[in-house]
Structures are given as structure tokens and as C-alpha cells.
Amino acid sequence: MEKIQIDTEYIKLDSLLKFAALVATGGEAKYVISEGMVEVNGEICTQRGKKLRPGDKVRFERFELEVTQA
């Protein structure tokens, strides 16, 4: 599991996917999220603006990320 450090209160799901280089563009992030291809804390999430805070876990394809505080 890769840890993604943020220095803000939260990061939005689409921004996290771009920041972690799991998708190349915002449009691609919107597509994979709206198609139900992303899980947040073990549940499919279709909200691209979902606010992720430290401790949240994201799974996309074979990648697993955990949001941590910097």
C-alpha cells in the first residue's frame, strides 16, 4: 500500500488519482470514478469530489493508497 501525504485538511478523490499518477487527466479520473472503478474505504465511490482525509484508503485496479498527514 502506497502512502500519499497531504498537508491540507483533505484532498478530493479525483485530485488524489491524478496526484498519485494513476490517471493522466481530470477527464480520465472523472470516467473511472463515475464507472464505479474506484473504492474508498472498501466501498465503491462514484463521487469525484469526495473529500479524503488522513486514514482513508483508496483502491483502483491493483493499486492501494492510504492518505496520511504530512
KOLFIDO-98762 format. One record per residue: y, z, x of N, C-alpha, C, O in turn; residue in three letters. Coordinates in steps of 0.2 Angstrom, whole numbers. Example, Ala and Ser with C-alpha at 12.3 -4.5 7.8 and 13.67 -1.06 7.14 Angstrom:
2
nY:-28, nZ:39, nX:66, caY:-22, caZ:39, caX:62, cY:-16, cZ:39, cX:66, oY:-17, oZ:42, oX:71, res:ALA
nY:-11, nZ:35, nX:64, caY:-5, caZ:36, caX:68, cY:0, cZ:39, cX:64, oY:6, oZ:40, oX:67, res:SER
//
This chain:
70
nY:-6, nZ:0, nX:4, caY:0, caZ:0, caX:0, cY:6, cZ:0, cX:4, oY:7, oZ:4, oX:9, res:MET
nY:11, nZ:-5, nX:3, caY:17, caZ:-5, caX:7, cY:22, cZ:-1, cX:4, oY:23, oZ:-1, oX:-2, res:GLU
nY:26, nZ:3, nX:8, caY:31, caZ:7, caX:5, cY:38, cZ:3, cX:6, oY:39, oZ:1, oX:11, res:LYS
nY:42, nZ:3, nX:1, caY:48, caZ:0, caX:1, cY:53, cZ:5, cX:0, oY:54, oZ:9, oX:-5, res:ILE
nY:58, nZ:6, nX:5, caY:63, caZ:11, caX:5, cY:69, cZ:9, cX:2, oY:71, oZ:3, oX:3, res:GLN
nY:72, nZ:13, nX:-3, caY:78, caZ:11, caX:-6, cY:83, cZ:17, cX:-4, oY:81, oZ:23, oX:-3, res:ILE
nY:90, nZ:15, nX:-4, caY:95, caZ:20, caX:-3, cY:99, cZ:21, cX:-8, oY:105, oZ:24, oX:-8, res:ASP
nY:97, nZ:19, nX:-14, caY:101, caZ:19, caX:-20, cY:96, cZ:23, cX:-25, oY:91, oZ:25, oX:-24, res:THR
nY:99, nZ:25, nX:-31, caY:95, caZ:28, caX:-36, cY:89, cZ:25, cX:-39, oY:84, oZ:28, oX:-40, res:GLU
nY:90, nZ:18, nX:-39, caY:84, caZ:14, caX:-42, cY:85, cZ:7, cX:-39, oY:90, oZ:5, oX:-37, res:TYR
nY:80, nZ:3, nX:-40, caY:80, caZ:-4, caX:-39, cY:77, cZ:-8, cX:-45, oY:72, oZ:-5, oX:-48, res:ILE
nY:79, nZ:-13, nX:-47, caY:77, caZ:-17, caX:-53, cY:70, cZ:-21, cX:-51, oY:70, oZ:-23, oX:-45, res:LYS
nY:66, nZ:-21, nX:-55, caY:59, caZ:-24, caX:-54, cY:60, cZ:-31, cX:-51, oY:57, oZ:-33, oX:-46, res:LEU
nY:64, nZ:-36, nX:-54, caY:65, caZ:-42, caX:-51, cY:68, cZ:-42, cX:-44, oY:66, oZ:-46, oX:-40, res:ASP
nY:72, nZ:-38, nX:-43, caY:75, caZ:-37, caX:-36, cY:70, cZ:-34, cX:-31, oY:70, oZ:-37, oX:-25, res:SER
nY:66, nZ:-30, nX:-33, caY:61, caZ:-27, caX:-29, cY:56, cZ:-33, cX:-26, oY:54, oZ:-33, oX:-21, res:LEU
nY:54, nZ:-37, nX:-31, caY:49, caZ:-43, caX:-29, cY:52, cZ:-47, cX:-24, oY:49, oZ:-50, oX:-20, res:LEU
nY:59, nZ:-49, nX:-25, caY:62, caZ:-53, caX:-20, cY:63, cZ:-49, cX:-14, oY:62, oZ:-52, oX:-8, res:LYS
nY:65, nZ:-43, nX:-14, caY:66, caZ:-39, caX:-8, cY:60, cZ:-39, cX:-4, oY:60, oZ:-39, oX:3, res:PHE
nY:54, nZ:-38, nX:-7, caY:48, caZ:-37, caX:-3, cY:45, cZ:-44, cX:-1, oY:40, oZ:-45, oX:2, res:ALA
nY:49, nZ:-49, nX:-3, caY:47, caZ:-56, caX:-1, cY:40, cZ:-58, cX:-5, oY:36, oZ:-62, oX:-2, res:ALA
nY:39, nZ:-56, nX:-11, caY:33, caZ:-58, caX:-15, cY:34, cZ:-64, cX:-19, oY:30, oZ:-67, oX:-21, res:LEU
nY:41, nZ:-65, nX:-20, caY:43, caZ:-71, caX:-24, cY:49, cZ:-74, cX:-20, oY:52, oZ:-70, oX:-16, res:VAL
nY:50, nZ:-80, nX:-20, caY:56, caZ:-83, caX:-16, cY:63, cZ:-83, cX:-20, oY:68, oZ:-83, oX:-17, res:ALA
nY:62, nZ:-83, nX:-27, caY:69, caZ:-84, caX:-31, cY:69, cZ:-79, cX:-37, oY:63, oZ:-77, oX:-39, res:THR
nY:75, nZ:-78, nX:-39, caY:75, caZ:-74, caX:-45, cY:72, cZ:-78, cX:-51, oY:69, oZ:-74, oX:-55, res:GLY
nY:72, nZ:-84, nX:-51, caY:68, caZ:-88, caX:-57, cY:61, cZ:-87, cX:-56, oY:57, oZ:-86, oX:-61, res:GLY
nY:58, nZ:-87, nX:-50, caY:51, caZ:-85, caX:-49, cY:49, cZ:-78, cX:-51, oY:44, oZ:-77, oX:-55, res:GLU
nY:53, nZ:-73, nX:-50, caY:52, caZ:-67, caX:-52, cY:52, cZ:-66, cX:-59, oY:48, oZ:-63, oX:-62, res:ALA
nY:57, nZ:-69, nX:-63, caY:58, caZ:-69, caX:-70, cY:51, cZ:-72, cX:-73, oY:48, oZ:-69, oX:-78, res:LYS
nY:49, nZ:-77, nX:-70, caY:42, caZ:-80, caX:-73, cY:36, cZ:-76, cX:-72, oY:33, oZ:-75, oX:-77, res:TYR
nY:35, nZ:-73, nX:-66, caY:29, caZ:-69, caX:-65, cY:29, cZ:-63, cX:-69, oY:24, oZ:-60, oX:-72, res:VAL
nY:35, nZ:-60, nX:-70, caY:36, caZ:-54, caX:-74, cY:35, cZ:-55, cX:-82, oY:31, oZ:-52, oX:-85, res:ILE
nY:38, nZ:-61, nX:-84, caY:38, caZ:-62, caX:-91, cY:31, cZ:-65, cX:-93, oY:29, oZ:-64, oX:-99, res:SER
nY:27, nZ:-67, nX:-88, caY:20, caZ:-69, caX:-89, cY:15, cZ:-63, cX:-89, oY:9, oZ:-64, oX:-90, res:GLU
nY:17, nZ:-57, nX:-88, caY:13, caZ:-51, caX:-88, cY:9, cZ:-51, cX:-81, oY:3, oZ:-48, oX:-81, res:GLY
nY:11, nZ:-54, nX:-76, caY:8, caZ:-54, caX:-70, cY:9, cZ:-48, cX:-65, oY:6, oZ:-47, oX:-60, res:MET
nY:14, nZ:-43, nX:-67, caY:16, caZ:-38, caX:-63, cY:14, cZ:-31, cX:-67, oY:16, oZ:-30, oX:-73, res:VAL
nY:12, nZ:-26, nX:-63, caY:10, caZ:-20, caX:-66, cY:15, cZ:-15, cX:-63, oY:16, oZ:-15, oX:-57, res:GLU
nY:18, nZ:-10, nX:-67, caY:22, caZ:-4, caX:-65, cY:18, cZ:2, cX:-67, oY:17, oZ:3, oX:-73, res:VAL
nY:16, nZ:6, nX:-62, caY:13, caZ:12, caX:-63, cY:6, cZ:11, cX:-67, oY:5, oZ:15, oX:-72, res:ASN
nY:3, nZ:6, nX:-66, caY:-4, caZ:5, caX:-69, cY:-3, cZ:1, cX:-76, oY:-8, oZ:0, oX:-79, res:GLY
nY:3, nZ:-1, nX:-78, caY:4, caZ:-4, caX:-85, cY:7, cZ:-11, cX:-84, oY:12, oZ:-11, oX:-80, res:GLU
nY:5, nZ:-16, nX:-87, caY:9, caZ:-22, caX:-87, cY:16, cZ:-21, cX:-89, oY:17, oZ:-18, oX:-94, res:ILE
nY:21, nZ:-24, nX:-85, caY:28, caZ:-23, caX:-87, cY:31, cZ:-30, cX:-88, oY:30, oZ:-35, oX:-83, res:CYS
nY:34, nZ:-32, nX:-93, caY:37, caZ:-38, caX:-94, cY:45, cZ:-38, cX:-94, oY:48, oZ:-42, oX:-96, res:THR
nY:48, nZ:-32, nX:-92, caY:55, caZ:-31, caX:-92, cY:57, cZ:-32, cX:-85, oY:56, oZ:-28, oX:-80, res:GLN
nY:61, nZ:-38, nX:-83, caY:63, caZ:-39, caX:-77, cY:68, cZ:-34, cX:-74, oY:69, oZ:-34, oX:-68, res:ARG
nY:72, nZ:-31, nX:-79, caY:77, caZ:-27, caX:-77, cY:75, cZ:-19, cX:-77, oY:79, oZ:-15, oX:-76, res:GLY
nY:68, nZ:-18, nX:-77, caY:65, caZ:-12, caX:-77, cY:68, cZ:-8, cX:-71, oY:67, oZ:-11, oX:-65, res:LYS
nY:70, nZ:-2, nX:-71, caY:73, caZ:2, caX:-66, cY:67, cZ:6, cX:-63, oY:64, oZ:10, oX:-66, res:LYS
nY:66, nZ:4, nX:-56, caY:61, caZ:8, caX:-52, cY:64, cZ:13, cX:-48, oY:69, oZ:12, oX:-44, res:LEU
nY:61, nZ:19, nX:-48, caY:64, caZ:25, caX:-44, cY:58, cZ:27, cX:-39, oY:53, oZ:25, oX:-40, res:ARG
nY:60, nZ:31, nX:-34, caY:56, caZ:33, caX:-29, cY:49, cZ:36, cX:-33, oY:50, oZ:40, oX:-37, res:PRO
nY:44, nZ:34, nX:-30, caY:37, caZ:36, caX:-33, cY:34, cZ:31, cX:-38, oY:28, oZ:32, oX:-39, res:GLY
nY:38, nZ:26, nX:-40, caY:35, caZ:21, caX:-44, cY:31, cZ:16, cX:-40, oY:32, oZ:15, oX:-34, res:ASP
nY:25, nZ:14, nX:-43, caY:21, caZ:9, caX:-39, cY:21, cZ:3, cX:-43, oY:20, oZ:3, oX:-49, res:LYS
nY:21, nZ:-3, nX:-39, caY:21, caZ:-9, caX:-42, cY:15, cZ:-13, cX:-39, oY:13, oZ:-13, oX:-33, res:VAL
nY:11, nZ:-17, nX:-44, caY:6, caZ:-21, caX:-41, cY:7, cZ:-28, cX:-44, oY:9, oZ:-30, oX:-50, res:ARG
nY:7, nZ:-33, nX:-39, caY:7, caZ:-40, caX:-41, cY:2, cZ:-44, cX:-36, oY:2, oZ:-43, oX:-30, res:PHE
nY:-2, nZ:-48, nX:-40, caY:-8, caZ:-51, caX:-36, cY:-11, cZ:-46, cX:-32, oY:-14, oZ:-41, oX:-35, res:GLU
nY:-12, nZ:-47, nX:-26, caY:-16, caZ:-42, caX:-21, cY:-11, cZ:-37, cX:-18, oY:-14, oZ:-33, oX:-14, res:ARG
nY:-5, nZ:-37, nX:-19, caY:0, caZ:-33, caX:-16, cY:1, cZ:-27, cX:-20, oY:2, oZ:-27, oX:-26, res:PHE
nY:2, nZ:-21, nX:-17, caY:4, caZ:-15, caX:-20, cY:10, cZ:-12, cX:-16, oY:10, oZ:-12, oX:-10, res:GLU
nY:15, nZ:-10, nX:-20, caY:21, caZ:-7, caX:-17, cY:22, cZ:0, cX:-20, oY:20, oZ:1, oX:-26, res:LEU
nY:25, nZ:4, nX:-16, caY:27, caZ:10, caX:-18, cY:35, cZ:11, cX:-16, oY:36, oZ:10, oX:-10, res:GLU
nY:39, nZ:13, nX:-21, caY:46, caZ:14, caX:-20, cY:47, cZ:21, cX:-17, oY:44, oZ:26, oX:-20, res:VAL
nY:50, nZ:21, nX:-11, caY:52, caZ:28, caX:-8, cY:59, cZ:28, cX:-7, oY:63, oZ:23, oX:-7, res:THR
nY:62, nZ:34, nX:-6, caY:69, caZ:35, caX:-5, cY:70, cZ:35, cX:3, oY:66, oZ:38, oX:7, res:GLN
nY:75, nZ:32, nX:5, caY:76, caZ:31, caX:12, cY:79, cZ:37, cX:15, oY:81, oZ:38, oX:21, res:ALA
//
